[in-house]
Amino acid sequence: MYGNAYIDPNEKRQSVAEGEDPKKLEEFEARIDRGEKIEPDDWMPPEYRKQLTRMIEQHAHSEIIGSLPEGTWITRAPGFRRKLSIMAKVQDEIGHGQLLYAAAETLGKSREAMFNDLLSGKSKYSNVFNYPAETWADVTVIGFLIDAAAIINQITNSKGSYGPYCRALDRICFEEAFHLKQGHDAFVALAIGTSAQRTMLQEALNRWWQPIMHFFGPSDKQSVHSEKLMKWRVKLASNDDMRNQFLDTYVPKIWELGLTLPDPNLKKDEETGVWAYTEPDWDEFFRVIKGDGPCNAERLAVRRWAEEKGKWVREALFQPKDKYVMPLA
C-alpha cells in the first residue's frame, strides 16, 4: 500500500530470534539502533527479508496498478495542459514501479516472480486502486488526497533501515511532490469553479473518503507484527499515527474550500491533537484487498493483457548471451 505492507492478520506469528544466530541478530539490531543502513550483501534475519520484500513489492505493484485509473483519463482530461500533466504523472508512476522492483530484487526475489504473484492475485497492492474513477473530479481527488497520503507514508519509510529502498524513496518523494501540486491545482480549480463542478467534486470526495481512510491500513489494534517491524525500522510510524498526520494536514485544506466530508464524527481534539472519526468499515477493506473490490478483476485483467501483448518486445530485447546482473539500487 505505497510501502505500507499488507500483512494478513491470520498469519502465524514468529519469534524474532527463531532459528537465528543470537550474536548476528544482536549485531544486526545494534547497527539499526546506530542509524546505519542495511545493504543487500549484509546479513539480515529471514523475517526482515521476508517482510521488507513484501513491503517493497506491494509498493511497486501499487505504483503500476495506480497508474491505471488515471491513465484512462489522459485523453479525456479537460484541456491540453491537463492532458500533458496527467500523462507525465502516469509516466512517473510507471518509473517509480521500476525503481521499486529493482530495490525488491536486491532481496532475492526476481522481477518475473513478482509479476507472476501479482497476476495470479497472490501479491497485494493498495486497496484504493480497486475503485473506479468515474469523473474528472475522481482523478483530482486521487491526485491530491491519495498522493498526499502516499507522500506521508513514503517520507516516513524513506528514513528506514534498508538502503536500496530508502534511496529509491528519496527520488520518488521528490517527484511525488510535483504530483501533489498537480493534483491540488486540479482539485482547487473544481472547488472554485461552477456550481456543477463543485457538485461533481463533492460527490467524488464522498465516494473516495472511506477508501482514503483505509489507505494507511488497519487500525493499530488490528495490526500484526508492527512492534517487530518498527524495531527493525521497516516501519517508522503506526498506521493510526500516519492517518492522524494526514487528517491534521489535509482536512483543514478541504474545509477551507467550503467542501464537506461524509463523517459527522470527524473532529480534532485541540488538547491532544488527535482526530476522532467514524471507524472505517474494515470488513470492506479486507474484502477489497483480498480481491473482491469493484475493480480488482478489471485491474488485473489489464495487467495480464499488457504482459501478454508486451511479451514479444521483451523476447526481442533479450539476448541469451547477456549476463543478468542483480541491481544494487
C-alpha positions as CSV (number, residue, x, y, z in Angstrom):
1,M,0.0,0.0,0.0
2,Y,2.5,2.5,-1.1
3,G,5.0,1.0,1.1
4,N,2.6,0.1,3.9
5,A,2.7,-3.6,3.6
6,Y,-0.5,-5.6,4.0
7,I,0.1,-8.4,6.5
8,D,-2.6,-11.0,6.9
9,P,-3.9,-10.8,10.5
10,N,-4.3,-14.6,10.4
11,E,-0.6,-15.1,9.6
12,K,1.3,-17.1,12.1
13,R,3.5,-15.0,14.4
14,Q,7.1,-15.9,14.5
15,S,9.6,-15.2,17.2
16,V,12.2,-12.6,16.2
17,A,15.1,-14.8,17.2
18,E,13.6,-18.1,16.0
19,G,16.2,-20.1,14.2
20,E,18.7,-17.2,14.2
21,D,22.2,-16.8,15.5
22,P,21.7,-14.6,18.6
23,K,25.1,-12.9,18.1
24,K,24.4,-12.0,14.5
25,L,20.9,-10.8,15.4
26,E,22.3,-8.6,18.2
27,E,24.9,-7.1,15.8
28,F,22.2,-6.5,13.2
29,E,19.9,-4.7,15.6
30,A,22.8,-2.7,17.0
31,R,23.6,-1.4,13.5
32,I,20.0,-0.3,13.1
33,D,20.0,1.4,16.5
34,R,23.0,3.3,15.4
35,G,21.1,4.5,12.3
36,E,23.2,2.5,9.8
37,K,21.7,1.3,6.6
38,I,21.4,-2.4,5.8
39,E,22.7,-3.2,2.3
40,P,21.9,-6.2,0.1
41,D,25.1,-8.2,0.9
42,D,24.7,-7.7,4.7
43,W,23.4,-10.4,7.0
44,M,19.7,-10.0,7.9
45,P,17.1,-12.1,9.7
46,P,14.9,-14.1,7.3
47,E,11.8,-12.4,8.8
48,Y,13.3,-8.9,8.0
49,R,14.0,-10.0,4.4
50,K,10.5,-11.5,4.1
51,Q,8.6,-8.5,5.4
52,L,10.7,-6.0,3.6
53,T,10.4,-7.9,0.3
54,R,6.6,-7.9,0.7
55,M,6.5,-4.2,1.5
56,I,8.6,-3.1,-1.4
57,E,6.9,-5.5,-3.8
58,Q,3.4,-4.3,-2.8
59,H,4.6,-0.7,-3.1
60,A,5.9,-1.4,-6.7
61,H,2.6,-3.1,-7.6
62,S,0.7,-0.2,-6.3
63,E,2.6,2.3,-8.4
64,I,1.9,0.2,-11.6
65,I,-1.7,-0.5,-10.8
66,G,-2.2,3.0,-9.5
67,S,-1.4,4.4,-13.0
68,L,-4.5,2.6,-14.5
69,P,-7.4,4.7,-13.2
70,E,-5.6,7.9,-14.1
71,G,-4.3,6.6,-17.4
72,T,-7.8,6.1,-18.7
73,W,-8.3,9.9,-18.3
74,I,-5.3,11.1,-20.4
75,T,-7.4,11.5,-23.5
76,R,-10.5,12.8,-21.5
77,A,-8.8,15.3,-19.3
78,P,-10.2,18.9,-19.7
79,G,-7.8,20.8,-21.9
80,F,-4.4,20.3,-23.3
81,R,-2.5,21.3,-20.2
82,R,-4.3,18.8,-18.0
83,K,-3.7,16.1,-20.6
84,L,0.0,16.8,-20.6
85,S,0.3,16.9,-16.8
86,I,-1.7,13.6,-16.2
87,M,0.3,11.9,-18.9
88,A,3.6,13.0,-17.3
89,K,2.3,11.8,-13.9
90,V,1.4,8.3,-15.2
91,Q,4.8,8.1,-16.8
92,D,6.4,8.9,-13.5
93,E,4.3,6.3,-11.6
94,I,5.5,3.6,-14.0
95,G,9.1,4.7,-13.5
96,H,8.6,4.5,-9.7
97,G,7.4,1.0,-10.1
98,Q,10.6,0.1,-11.9
99,L,12.8,1.7,-9.2
100,L,10.9,-0.3,-6.5
101,Y,11.1,-3.6,-8.4
102,A,14.8,-3.1,-8.7
103,A,15.1,-2.5,-4.9
104,A,13.0,-5.6,-4.2
105,E,15.2,-7.7,-6.4
106,T,18.2,-6.9,-4.2
107,L,16.4,-9.0,-1.5
108,G,16.5,-12.1,-3.7
109,K,13.1,-12.2,-5.4
110,S,13.1,-12.0,-9.2
111,R,11.0,-9.5,-11.1
112,E,9.4,-12.3,-13.0
113,A,8.3,-13.9,-9.7
114,M,6.9,-10.6,-8.5
115,F,4.9,-10.2,-11.8
116,N,3.6,-13.7,-11.6
117,D,2.5,-13.2,-8.0
118,L,0.7,-10.0,-9.0
119,L,-1.1,-11.5,-12.0
120,S,-2.1,-14.6,-10.0
121,G,-3.6,-12.5,-7.3
122,K,-1.1,-13.7,-4.6
123,S,0.6,-10.4,-4.1
124,K,-1.4,-7.4,-2.9
125,Y,-1.4,-3.7,-3.8
126,S,-3.1,-0.6,-2.4
127,N,-6.8,-1.1,-1.9
128,V,-7.6,2.5,-3.2
129,F,-6.8,1.4,-6.8
130,N,-9.7,-1.0,-6.8
131,Y,-12.3,1.8,-7.1
132,P,-13.4,3.4,-10.4
133,A,-12.5,6.9,-11.4
134,E,-16.0,7.9,-12.6
135,T,-15.4,11.5,-13.4
136,W,-12.6,14.0,-13.8
137,A,-13.2,15.0,-10.1
138,D,-12.3,11.5,-9.1
139,V,-8.9,12.0,-10.7
140,T,-8.4,15.2,-8.9
141,V,-9.2,13.5,-5.6
142,I,-6.7,10.8,-6.4
143,G,-4.0,13.3,-7.5
144,F,-4.4,15.5,-4.4
145,L,-5.5,13.4,-1.4
146,I,-4.3,9.9,-2.2
147,D,-0.9,11.3,-3.4
148,A,-0.8,13.3,-0.2
149,A,-1.4,10.2,1.9
150,A,1.2,8.4,-0.1
151,I,3.8,11.1,0.5
152,I,3.2,10.9,4.2
153,N,3.8,7.2,4.0
154,Q,6.8,7.4,1.7
155,I,8.6,10.2,3.5
156,T,8.3,8.2,6.8
157,N,9.6,5.0,5.2
158,S,12.5,6.8,3.5
159,K,14.1,7.1,6.9
160,G,14.0,3.3,7.3
161,S,16.9,0.8,7.7
162,Y,17.2,-0.8,4.2
163,G,19.5,1.3,2.0
164,P,18.1,0.4,-1.5
165,Y,14.5,1.1,-0.5
166,C,15.4,4.4,1.2
167,R,17.4,5.6,-1.9
168,A,14.5,4.7,-4.2
169,L,12.1,6.6,-1.9
170,D,14.2,9.7,-1.9
171,R,13.9,10.0,-5.6
172,I,10.2,9.0,-5.6
173,C,9.3,11.6,-2.9
174,F,10.9,14.3,-4.9
175,E,8.8,13.5,-7.9
176,E,5.6,12.9,-5.9
177,A,5.9,16.5,-4.6
178,F,5.1,17.6,-8.1
179,H,2.3,15.2,-8.4
180,L,0.7,16.6,-5.3
181,K,0.9,20.1,-6.7
182,Q,-0.7,18.9,-10.0
183,G,-3.5,17.2,-8.0
184,H,-4.0,20.2,-5.7
185,D,-4.2,22.6,-8.7
186,A,-6.8,20.5,-10.4
187,F,-8.8,19.9,-7.2
188,V,-8.9,23.7,-6.4
189,A,-9.9,24.5,-9.9
190,L,-13.1,22.5,-9.5
191,A,-13.7,23.7,-5.9
192,I,-13.8,27.4,-7.1
193,G,-15.4,26.6,-10.4
194,T,-19.0,26.4,-11.4
195,S,-21.8,25.0,-9.3
196,A,-21.8,21.9,-11.4
197,Q,-18.0,21.5,-11.0
198,R,-18.3,21.9,-7.2
199,T,-21.1,19.4,-7.0
200,M,-19.0,16.9,-9.1
201,L,-16.1,17.4,-6.8
202,Q,-18.1,17.0,-3.6
203,E,-19.7,13.7,-4.9
204,A,-16.2,12.4,-5.8
205,L,-14.9,13.3,-2.3
206,N,-17.9,11.5,-0.7
207,R,-17.1,8.4,-2.8
208,W,-13.4,8.3,-2.0
209,W,-13.4,9.3,1.7
210,Q,-13.7,5.7,3.1
211,P,-11.0,4.3,0.7
212,I,-8.7,7.2,1.7
213,M,-9.3,6.4,5.4
214,H,-8.5,2.8,4.5
215,F,-5.2,3.8,2.8
216,F,-2.9,3.6,5.8
217,G,-4.1,0.1,6.7
218,P,-6.0,-1.3,9.7
219,S,-6.1,0.5,13.0
220,D,-3.2,-0.3,15.4
221,K,-5.3,-2.6,17.4
222,Q,-5.7,-4.9,14.4
223,S,-2.1,-4.6,13.1
224,V,0.2,-7.6,13.0
225,H,4.0,-7.6,13.6
226,S,4.1,-3.8,14.0
227,E,6.4,-3.9,17.0
228,K,8.9,-6.1,15.3
229,L,8.8,-4.0,12.0
230,M,9.2,-0.8,13.9
231,K,12.1,-2.2,16.0
232,W,13.9,-3.1,12.7
233,R,12.9,0.3,11.2
234,V,11.0,-1.4,8.4
235,K,8.1,0.8,9.6
236,L,8.7,4.0,11.4
237,A,5.2,5.1,12.3
238,S,2.0,3.2,13.2
239,N,-1.0,3.2,10.8
240,D,-3.0,5.4,13.1
241,D,-0.2,7.9,13.6
242,M,0.1,8.4,9.8
243,R,-3.6,8.6,9.4
244,N,-3.8,11.3,12.1
245,Q,-1.0,13.2,10.4
246,F,-2.9,13.1,7.1
247,L,-6.1,14.3,8.7
248,D,-4.3,17.1,10.6
249,T,-2.7,18.4,7.4
250,Y,-5.4,18.0,4.8
251,V,-8.8,18.1,6.4
252,P,-8.4,21.9,7.1
253,K,-7.5,22.4,3.5
254,I,-10.7,20.7,2.4
255,W,-12.8,22.6,4.8
256,E,-11.2,25.9,3.7
257,L,-12.6,25.3,0.2
258,G,-16.1,25.0,1.6
259,L,-16.3,21.3,1.0
260,T,-17.6,18.8,3.4
261,L,-16.6,15.3,4.4
262,P,-19.1,12.4,4.9
263,D,-18.2,11.8,8.6
264,P,-20.3,13.6,11.2
265,N,-17.8,12.5,13.9
266,L,-14.7,13.9,12.3
267,K,-13.3,16.4,14.8
268,K,-9.9,17.3,16.3
269,D,-9.2,17.3,20.0
270,E,-7.3,20.5,20.3
271,E,-5.7,19.4,23.6
272,T,-4.3,16.1,22.4
273,G,-4.0,16.9,18.7
274,V,-5.7,13.6,17.9
275,W,-8.6,13.4,15.4
276,A,-11.8,11.5,16.2
277,Y,-13.6,9.9,13.3
278,T,-16.0,7.1,12.5
279,E,-14.1,3.9,12.3
280,P,-14.0,2.8,8.6
281,D,-15.6,-0.5,7.5
282,W,-12.6,-2.8,7.9
283,D,-14.6,-5.7,6.6
284,E,-14.8,-3.9,3.3
285,F,-11.0,-3.2,3.4
286,F,-10.1,-6.8,3.8
287,R,-12.6,-7.9,1.2
288,V,-11.2,-5.5,-1.3
289,I,-7.6,-6.2,-0.5
290,K,-8.2,-9.9,-1.0
291,G,-9.7,-9.4,-4.4
292,D,-13.4,-8.7,-4.1
293,G,-13.5,-5.0,-4.8
294,P,-15.3,-3.0,-7.6
295,C,-12.3,-3.1,-9.9
296,N,-10.0,-5.9,-8.8
297,A,-10.7,-8.2,-11.7
298,E,-10.5,-5.3,-14.2
299,R,-7.2,-4.0,-12.9
300,L,-5.5,-7.5,-13.1
301,A,-7.1,-8.2,-16.5
302,V,-5.5,-5.1,-17.9
303,R,-2.1,-6.1,-16.4
304,R,-2.4,-9.6,-17.8
305,W,-3.3,-8.1,-21.2
306,A,-0.2,-5.8,-21.1
307,E,2.0,-8.7,-20.0
308,E,0.8,-10.9,-22.9
309,K,0.9,-8.2,-25.6
310,G,4.4,-7.0,-24.5
311,K,6.0,-10.4,-24.4
312,W,7.3,-10.1,-27.9
313,V,9.1,-6.9,-27.0
314,R,10.8,-8.5,-24.0
315,E,11.8,-11.5,-26.1
316,A,13.2,-9.3,-28.9
317,L,15.3,-7.4,-26.4
318,F,16.6,-10.5,-24.6
319,Q,20.0,-11.8,-25.7
320,P,20.7,-15.3,-24.4
321,K,24.4,-14.5,-24.1
322,D,23.9,-11.5,-21.9
323,K,24.6,-12.0,-18.2
324,Y,21.9,-10.6,-15.9
325,V,23.3,-8.5,-13.1
326,M,21.4,-8.1,-9.9
327,P,20.7,-4.4,-9.4
328,L,22.2,-2.7,-6.4
329,A,19.5,0.0,-6.3
